[in-house]
Amino acid sequence: MNIALYGGTFDPIHYGHLIIAEEIRQRFLLNQIYFIPCAIPPHKDQKHITSASDRYFMVTLATLSNPHFFSSSAEIDRGGPSYSIETIQFFRQQLGPETKLYFIMGVDAFLEISTWKNFHELLTSCKLVVTSRPGLDLQTAIKNLPKILLDYHKGLHFSFHKMNSSSRLTKIVDKGENVFFVEVTEIDISSTLIQLRASMAKSLRYLVPSAVEEYIKKYGLYAKGV
C-alpha cells in the first residue's frame, strides 16, 4: 500500500489543496491520502483559527467525492499542539511497517522544517513530498536546503520532478529517495482569500467545493464580527 498524509490547518480546505493531492496521488500511484486538520498549529496564531470541529467537517465534505481521499481526526483527537512527527508515528503504528508512507507539504513549510519538533526523525519515519507553491521556486529551495537539515542527514537522497511541458502527469518512480521535490499545478488560492471573501458575503464558487461553501454560509464562518 502507498499512502500519503496531508496535514494542515485547512481553514478552510479549498480546491488548491485538492488539486495538489490528486496530482500527487496520480504521480505516485497512491492508494489513499489522509487529510489531517491540526488541532493546535504550533506555528500560527491560535486566536484567529476556526474551531477544529468545523475545519474537520469541511475537510470531510470536501473529500467525500474522491474514493482515494479520507479525512482524519487523528490530531484533533490527540489534542494539544499538532506535531507532524507524532502524527506520522501514529499512522505508522496503525498501518504497519510494510506500508510505504509519504508526507505531503509545501516548499514554504519545508524551508522551515528545522523548527519542527524532532524534525530529524521525519526522514526516517516516512518520505517527504515537497510541492511547489506560487512565488516559491523549487530549484532555488533545493540549492538552499537548511544547513541544519544536511548536518543531521549526510546521506539524504533528493529528486526533482518538473511538470511535463504538456502538463501531463507523469509517474514518479520511487528509487529510495528521502525527499521528492515535485512541481504541481499552481492554483493561487489561499485560505486567507476565502476568509476575506466570506466576511464580505462574496461567492466562494470555484474556490471551494459547493458543500464547503454551504457549510461556511450555514454556520456563518468567517462572517464579520464573529
Secondary structure by P-SEA (a helix, b strand, c coil): cbbbbbbcccccccaaaaaaaaaaaaaacccbbbbbbbcccccccccccccaaaaaaaaaaaccccccbbbbcccccccccccaaaaaaaaaaaaccccbbbbbbcaaaaaacccccccccccccbbbbbbbcccccaaaaaacccaaaaaaccbbbbbbbcccccccbbbbbbccccccccccccccccaaaaaaaaaacccccccccaaaaaaaaaaccccccc
